[in-house]
Amino acid sequence: MKHSVAEVQLKNGARGLLIDVPGASVTSYELNFRAGEFLMPRSKWETPHILEHMVSAGANERYPDRNLFNAEMSKNGAYINAYTSYYSVAYVGEVADFEWERVMRLQQLSLAKPLFLQAEFNAEFGNIHDELISLSNNHFRALSGKMSQAFGFKIATDFERSKLMNNVVREDLLKHYKRTHFTRNLRFIIAGSLRGRRTSVKRLLEELDLPTGSSRLRLPKESASKPRGPTFVANETVPNIYLTISTHFNDIIGQKDDDALGLARIMLTETLYSKIFGQARDKGLVYHVSSGHHISSKVTEWWLSAQVLPDNALALADIVLAEIKKVQNAVMDEAELENTKQYALGSFQRSLQTVQNVSNAYSRYFFDGYIEDMRFIPVRIRAITKRDIARAMRKLFAENLGGVGVLGGTDPKIAEKLNEHLQPLWK
């Protein structure tokens, strides 16, 4: 969708992006506070998550009954939600254009005047406990958490979180709310047909009745360390294995490397004719393989994941090792590179077809203030060379900060075999 972006700084110290999408019939918003789990001691890990539930959909000064408040928020079909991450607590919504101001005022009411009722705390405590147990059934998520711990990152798995939440009391929420919910700690993205109402949007956000505060809370200083060995998570209910290969680079990669790794993902695992996934499918080894990269505050991670039967795991590892080495050495022909670029260009064009898609495309802004210029992405994709892809893939393995993780009901020795088998990736 065609759109234009402007960064604004409000009188109350909040900053954000106003994205004008001409002709859009909905308005999308995200109000993002740097208030995530990184701020908490391990014993109080779930404090931001419980707070998020109670602020986003709990009782407030005007609506002491949360059911009446939520009914009023969504009476015209508005989508309202919230989420907690390691870095953020965020409040999101997508609303029909005719009621954007009404819903935004209600959202700001919930942010500024929550009651934190003990009865609601008790209810959400139970709801979140159920949520965490449900999330712990996601085996890739469970394996990822254990691997992150092995790399030295401060994180709790979902099962651990379900136990740690017993340490959180209502007063912890009040302290965390006061510490984090102030306007200089707020970043926002508002997207929709904003022509003629930018001023009213800014004025509305400046009316948010929160303290100004001092300055935005800083992100933690993080770095990956080499695991002592492979990660194995025993689960006798799983007949196959969940396999993840992860490698880290202790810095934020540049734009060209970021673009190059995006093309590497397509080339290796995105399609049925890709180097790893396609070849593994042709040999009947796996149903699916995925890969990608992720940037955090000071670390870039590249990963590859698959479910595979134990008897097929080493054969899959052979393909992974051989094909990554080829890419790292720029062993690819021009036709393959051109096909990968064409796929990337088409995927990019498909990715911006709703207001929410457009808003999400700028979400890195919440992390480090970076504003992507979407107009130049096609040009950047076309400019990537074989050497660019090879260099980016070598960089992610150059610091020897990688390892293998396995979850399943099989012999733990398979993790050691796969880890040893794949060590040449880091040499």
C-alpha positions as CSV (number, residue, x, y, z in Angstrom):
1,M,0.0,0.0,0.0
2,K,1.2,3.5,-0.8
3,H,2.1,5.4,2.3
4,S,4.2,8.2,3.8
5,V,6.0,8.3,7.2
6,A,6.8,11.1,9.5
7,E,8.5,11.0,12.9
8,V,7.0,13.3,15.5
9,Q,8.1,14.3,19.0
10,L,5.3,15.4,21.3
11,K,5.4,18.1,24.0
12,N,5.1,15.4,26.7
13,G,8.4,13.7,25.5
14,A,6.8,10.8,23.7
15,R,8.0,10.0,20.1
16,G,6.6,8.1,17.3
17,L,5.7,7.6,13.7
18,L,2.6,8.8,11.9
19,I,2.0,6.7,8.8
20,D,-0.5,8.1,6.3
21,V,-2.1,5.4,4.2
22,P,-4.4,7.3,1.7
23,G,-7.9,5.8,1.4
24,A,-7.5,3.4,4.3
25,S,-10.7,2.6,6.1
26,V,-9.1,1.5,9.4
27,T,-6.6,3.0,11.8
28,S,-3.9,0.9,13.4
29,Y,-2.0,1.9,16.5
30,E,0.7,0.6,18.9
31,L,1.7,2.3,22.1
32,N,5.0,0.8,23.2
33,F,6.6,1.3,26.6
34,R,10.1,0.0,27.3
35,A,8.9,-2.0,30.2
36,G,9.7,-5.7,29.5
37,E,11.2,-8.5,31.4
38,F,14.8,-7.3,31.2
39,L,14.0,-4.8,33.9
40,M,13.0,-7.5,36.4
41,P,15.0,-9.8,38.7
42,R,14.4,-13.4,37.9
43,S,12.1,-14.0,40.9
44,K,9.7,-11.3,39.6
45,W,10.0,-12.2,35.9
46,E,6.2,-12.3,35.2
47,T,5.5,-8.8,36.7
48,P,5.4,-7.0,33.3
49,H,3.2,-9.7,31.8
50,I,0.6,-9.6,34.6
51,L,0.7,-5.8,34.5
52,E,0.0,-5.8,30.7
53,H,-3.1,-7.9,31.2
54,M,-4.5,-5.7,34.0
55,V,-3.7,-2.3,32.3
56,S,-5.0,-3.3,28.8
57,A,-8.3,-4.8,29.8
58,G,-8.8,-4.2,33.5
59,A,-11.0,-1.8,35.4
60,N,-10.2,1.9,35.5
61,E,-11.4,5.0,37.2
62,R,-14.3,5.6,34.8
63,Y,-15.2,1.9,34.3
64,P,-14.7,0.0,37.6
65,D,-16.3,-3.0,35.9
66,R,-13.8,-4.3,33.4
67,N,-16.5,-6.1,31.4
68,L,-18.3,-2.9,30.8
69,F,-15.1,-1.3,29.7
70,N,-14.2,-4.0,27.3
71,A,-17.7,-4.0,25.9
72,E,-17.4,-0.3,25.3
73,M,-14.0,-0.6,23.6
74,S,-15.1,-3.3,21.1
75,K,-18.8,-2.5,20.6
76,N,-18.2,-1.5,17.0
77,G,-15.8,-4.5,16.2
78,A,-12.5,-2.9,17.2
79,Y,-9.6,-5.3,17.6
80,I,-7.8,-4.5,20.9
81,N,-4.8,-6.4,22.3
82,A,-1.6,-6.1,24.2
83,Y,1.7,-8.0,24.5
84,T,4.8,-8.3,26.6
85,S,8.3,-9.1,25.3
86,Y,11.8,-9.0,26.8
87,Y,12.0,-5.3,26.0
88,S,8.5,-4.0,25.8
89,V,5.0,-3.8,27.1
90,A,2.8,-2.7,24.2
91,Y,-0.9,-1.9,23.7
92,V,-2.2,-2.4,20.1
93,G,-5.4,-1.9,18.2
94,E,-7.0,-1.8,14.8
95,V,-10.3,0.2,14.6
96,A,-12.7,1.4,12.0
97,D,-11.9,4.9,10.8
98,F,-15.2,6.4,12.1
99,E,-14.4,5.6,15.7
100,W,-10.6,5.9,15.9
101,E,-10.7,8.9,18.4
102,R,-13.3,7.2,20.6
103,V,-11.3,4.0,21.0
104,M,-8.0,5.9,21.4
105,R,-9.4,7.9,24.2
106,L,-10.6,4.7,25.9
107,Q,-7.2,3.1,25.4
108,Q,-5.5,6.1,27.0
109,L,-7.9,6.0,29.9
110,S,-6.9,2.4,30.5
111,L,-3.2,3.4,30.4
112,A,-3.5,6.4,32.7
113,K,-6.1,5.3,35.3
114,P,-5.9,1.6,36.0
115,L,-7.3,0.4,39.3
116,F,-5.3,-2.8,39.7
117,L,-8.1,-4.5,41.6
118,Q,-7.0,-7.5,43.7
119,A,-9.9,-9.6,42.4
120,E,-8.7,-9.0,38.8
121,F,-5.2,-9.8,39.8
122,N,-6.3,-13.1,41.1
123,A,-8.3,-13.8,37.9
124,E,-5.5,-12.8,35.6
125,F,-3.0,-14.8,37.6
126,G,-4.9,-17.9,36.8
127,N,-5.4,-16.9,33.2
128,I,-1.7,-16.3,32.7
129,H,-0.7,-19.5,34.4
130,D,-3.0,-21.4,31.9
131,E,-1.4,-19.3,29.0
132,L,2.1,-20.3,30.0
133,I,1.3,-24.0,30.4
134,S,-0.3,-23.8,26.9
135,L,2.8,-22.1,25.5
136,S,5.1,-24.7,27.1
137,N,3.5,-27.2,24.7
138,N,5.1,-25.5,21.8
139,H,8.2,-27.6,21.5
140,F,10.3,-25.3,19.3
141,R,9.6,-22.5,21.8
142,A,10.6,-24.7,24.7
143,L,13.9,-25.7,22.9
144,S,14.6,-22.1,21.9
145,G,14.3,-21.0,25.6
146,K,16.8,-23.6,26.8
147,M,19.2,-22.7,24.0
148,S,19.0,-19.0,24.8
149,Q,20.0,-19.9,28.4
150,A,22.9,-22.0,27.1
151,F,24.1,-18.9,25.1
152,G,24.1,-16.9,28.4
153,F,21.0,-14.8,27.8
154,K,18.8,-13.8,30.7
155,I,15.6,-15.6,29.9
156,A,13.0,-17.9,31.6
157,T,11.3,-20.7,29.8
158,D,7.5,-20.8,29.8
159,F,7.5,-23.7,32.3
160,E,9.9,-21.7,34.6
161,R,7.7,-18.6,34.2
162,S,4.6,-20.6,35.4
163,K,6.5,-21.3,38.6
164,L,8.1,-17.9,39.0
165,M,4.8,-16.0,38.8
166,N,4.0,-17.3,42.3
167,N,6.5,-14.7,43.6
168,V,4.6,-11.7,42.1
169,V,2.1,-9.8,44.2
170,R,-0.2,-6.9,43.3
171,E,2.2,-4.3,44.8
172,D,4.9,-5.4,42.3
173,L,2.6,-4.3,39.5
174,L,2.1,-0.9,41.0
175,K,5.9,-0.4,41.4
176,H,6.6,-1.5,37.8
177,Y,3.8,0.6,36.4
178,K,5.2,3.8,38.1
179,R,8.7,2.9,37.0
180,T,7.9,2.4,33.3
181,H,4.6,4.1,32.3
182,F,5.7,7.6,31.7
183,T,5.5,9.5,28.4
184,R,9.2,9.9,27.7
185,N,9.4,6.1,27.8
186,L,6.6,5.8,25.2
187,R,7.1,5.2,21.5
188,F,4.1,4.8,19.1
189,I,3.1,4.1,15.6
190,I,-0.3,5.3,14.3
191,A,-1.2,4.2,10.7
192,G,-4.2,5.0,8.6
193,S,-5.7,7.7,6.4
194,L,-4.2,10.6,8.4
195,R,-4.5,13.5,5.9
196,G,-6.2,16.4,7.7
197,R,-6.0,14.8,11.1
198,R,-2.3,14.6,12.0
199,T,-2.8,17.6,14.3
200,S,-5.7,16.0,16.1
201,V,-3.8,12.7,16.5
202,K,-0.8,14.5,18.0
203,R,-3.1,16.6,20.3
204,L,-4.9,13.4,21.5
205,L,-1.6,11.7,22.3
206,E,-0.3,14.8,24.2
207,E,-3.4,14.5,26.4
208,L,-2.3,11.1,27.7
209,D,-2.5,11.6,31.5
210,L,0.8,10.1,32.5
211,P,3.9,11.6,34.2
212,T,6.5,12.9,31.8
213,G,9.4,11.1,33.6
214,S,13.1,11.6,33.1
215,S,14.3,9.8,30.0
216,R,13.6,6.5,28.1
217,L,14.8,3.4,29.9
218,R,17.9,2.0,28.3
219,L,18.2,-1.4,26.7
220,P,20.4,-4.0,28.4
221,K,24.0,-4.7,27.3
222,E,23.9,-8.3,26.0
223,S,26.3,-10.7,24.4
224,A,26.3,-14.3,23.5
225,S,28.8,-16.8,24.9
226,K,29.6,-20.2,23.5
227,P,27.6,-23.0,25.0
228,R,29.4,-25.8,26.8
229,G,27.9,-28.4,24.6
230,P,24.7,-29.2,22.7
231,T,21.3,-28.5,24.3
232,F,19.1,-31.6,24.9
233,V,15.5,-31.4,26.2
234,A,14.0,-34.7,27.0
235,N,10.3,-35.2,26.1
236,E,9.2,-38.8,25.9
237,T,5.9,-37.8,24.2
238,V,7.7,-36.6,21.1
239,P,8.5,-39.5,18.7
240,N,10.7,-37.4,16.3
241,I,13.2,-34.7,17.2
242,Y,12.9,-31.0,17.1
243,L,16.3,-29.7,15.8
244,T,17.6,-26.2,15.9
245,I,21.0,-24.8,14.8
246,S,21.8,-21.4,16.2
247,T,24.8,-19.1,15.7
248,H,25.5,-15.6,17.0
249,F,27.4,-12.5,16.1
250,N,28.0,-10.1,19.0
251,D,27.0,-6.9,17.1
252,I,24.2,-5.5,15.1
253,I,24.8,-6.2,11.4
254,G,24.6,-3.5,8.8
255,Q,21.8,-2.9,6.3
256,K,23.6,-4.7,3.4
257,D,24.3,-7.8,5.6
258,D,20.6,-7.7,6.7
259,D,19.4,-7.7,3.1
260,A,21.9,-10.4,2.2
261,L,20.8,-12.7,5.0
262,G,17.2,-12.3,3.8
263,L,18.2,-13.6,0.4
264,A,20.2,-16.4,2.0
265,R,17.0,-17.5,3.8
266,I,15.1,-17.7,0.5
267,M,18.0,-19.5,-1.2
268,L,18.4,-22.1,1.6
269,T,15.0,-22.9,3.0
270,E,12.1,-20.7,1.7
271,T,10.9,-22.8,-1.3
272,L,10.4,-26.4,-2.4
273,Y,13.3,-25.9,-4.7
274,S,15.7,-24.3,-2.1
275,K,19.1,-25.6,-1.4
276,I,18.4,-27.2,2.0
277,F,14.6,-27.6,2.3
278,G,14.1,-28.5,-1.4
279,Q,16.9,-31.1,-1.4
280,A,15.7,-32.6,1.9
281,R,12.2,-32.9,0.5
282,D,13.4,-34.5,-2.6
283,K,15.1,-37.2,-0.5
284,G,12.1,-37.8,1.7
285,L,13.9,-36.6,4.9
286,V,11.6,-33.9,6.3
287,Y,8.3,-32.2,5.9
288,H,9.6,-28.7,6.5
289,V,12.8,-26.7,7.2
290,S,12.9,-23.0,8.1
291,S,15.6,-20.5,8.8
292,G,16.1,-16.8,9.5
293,H,17.9,-14.2,11.5
294,H,17.1,-11.9,14.4
295,I,18.6,-8.7,15.7
296,S,18.5,-7.9,19.4
297,S,20.0,-5.0,21.3
298,K,23.7,-5.9,20.6
299,V,23.5,-9.4,19.0
300,T,22.5,-10.9,15.7
301,E,21.4,-14.5,15.6
302,W,21.0,-16.8,12.6
303,W,19.0,-20.1,13.1
304,L,17.7,-23.1,11.2
305,S,15.0,-25.4,12.5
306,A,13.3,-28.6,11.5
307,Q,11.4,-31.6,12.8
308,V,13.0,-34.8,11.7
309,L,13.0,-38.5,12.5
310,P,16.1,-39.6,14.4
311,D,17.1,-42.0,11.6
312,N,17.1,-39.1,9.1
313,A,18.8,-36.4,11.2
314,L,22.4,-37.0,10.2
315,A,21.4,-37.1,6.5
316,L,19.7,-33.7,7.0
317,A,22.8,-32.4,8.8
318,D,24.9,-33.4,5.8
319,I,22.8,-31.3,3.5
320,V,22.8,-28.4,5.9
321,L,26.5,-28.4,6.2
322,A,27.2,-28.8,2.5
323,E,24.8,-26.1,1.4
324,I,25.8,-23.5,4.0
325,K,29.4,-24.0,3.1
326,K,28.6,-23.5,-0.6
327,V,26.8,-20.2,0.2
328,Q,29.6,-19.0,2.4
329,N,32.0,-19.6,-0.5
330,A,29.7,-17.9,-3.0
331,V,29.1,-21.1,-4.9
332,M,25.9,-20.2,-6.7
333,D,25.2,-19.3,-10.3
334,E,23.7,-16.1,-11.6
335,A,20.4,-17.6,-12.5
336,E,19.9,-18.9,-9.0
337,L,20.7,-15.5,-7.5
338,E,18.4,-13.8,-10.0
339,N,15.5,-16.2,-9.1
340,T,16.1,-15.5,-5.4
341,K,15.9,-11.8,-6.0
342,Q,12.7,-12.1,-8.0
343,Y,11.1,-14.2,-5.2
344,A,12.2,-11.5,-2.6
345,L,10.8,-8.7,-4.7
346,G,7.4,-10.4,-5.1
347,S,7.3,-11.3,-1.4
348,F,8.0,-7.7,-0.4
349,Q,5.2,-6.5,-2.6
350,R,2.8,-8.9,-1.1
351,S,3.8,-8.0,2.4
352,L,2.3,-4.5,2.5
353,Q,-1.3,-5.1,1.6
354,T,-3.1,-4.0,4.8
355,V,-2.7,-1.1,7.2
356,Q,-1.5,-3.5,9.9
357,N,1.1,-4.9,7.5
358,V,2.4,-1.4,6.8
359,S,2.5,-0.6,10.5
360,N,4.3,-3.8,11.4
361,A,7.0,-3.2,8.8
362,Y,8.2,-0.3,10.9
363,S,8.3,-2.1,14.2
364,R,12.1,-1.9,14.5
365,Y,11.5,1.7,15.4
366,F,10.5,0.6,18.9
367,F,13.8,-1.2,19.3
368,D,16.4,1.3,18.2
369,G,14.6,4.2,16.5
370,Y,15.5,3.0,13.0
371,I,13.0,4.0,10.3
372,E,13.0,1.8,7.3
373,D,12.7,3.5,3.9
374,M,10.5,1.1,2.1
375,R,10.9,2.9,-1.2
376,F,14.5,1.7,-1.6
377,I,14.0,-1.9,-0.6
378,P,13.6,-3.2,-4.2
379,V,16.7,-1.3,-5.2
380,R,18.6,-2.8,-2.3
381,I,17.5,-6.3,-3.1
382,R,18.6,-5.9,-6.7
383,A,22.0,-4.6,-5.6
384,I,23.0,-7.7,-3.5
385,T,25.7,-9.8,-5.0
386,K,26.9,-13.4,-4.4
387,R,29.8,-12.0,-2.4
388,D,27.5,-10.0,-0.2
389,I,25.5,-13.1,0.7
390,A,28.7,-15.2,1.2
391,R,30.2,-12.5,3.5
392,A,27.1,-12.1,5.6
393,M,26.8,-15.9,6.1
394,R,30.5,-16.2,7.0
395,K,30.1,-13.3,9.5
396,L,27.4,-15.0,11.5
397,F,29.6,-18.1,12.0
398,A,32.9,-16.3,12.4
399,E,32.9,-15.8,16.1
400,N,32.4,-19.6,16.8
401,L,29.3,-18.8,19.0
402,G,27.0,-21.5,17.8
403,G,25.5,-24.8,18.8
404,V,22.8,-27.4,18.3
405,G,19.7,-28.0,20.2
406,V,17.5,-31.2,20.2
407,L,14.1,-31.9,21.9
408,G,12.6,-35.3,21.8
409,G,12.1,-38.7,23.4
410,T,15.2,-40.2,21.8
411,D,18.7,-41.0,23.1
412,P,20.4,-37.8,24.2
413,K,23.5,-38.9,22.4
414,I,21.9,-37.8,19.1
415,A,22.4,-34.2,20.2
416,E,26.1,-34.8,20.7
417,K,26.4,-36.6,17.3
418,L,24.7,-33.8,15.5
419,N,26.6,-31.1,17.3
420,E,29.9,-32.8,16.4
421,H,28.8,-33.4,12.8
422,L,28.0,-29.8,12.3
423,Q,31.1,-28.2,13.9
424,P,32.7,-27.5,10.5
425,L,30.1,-24.7,10.2
426,W,32.1,-22.7,12.6
427,K,35.6,-23.4,11.1
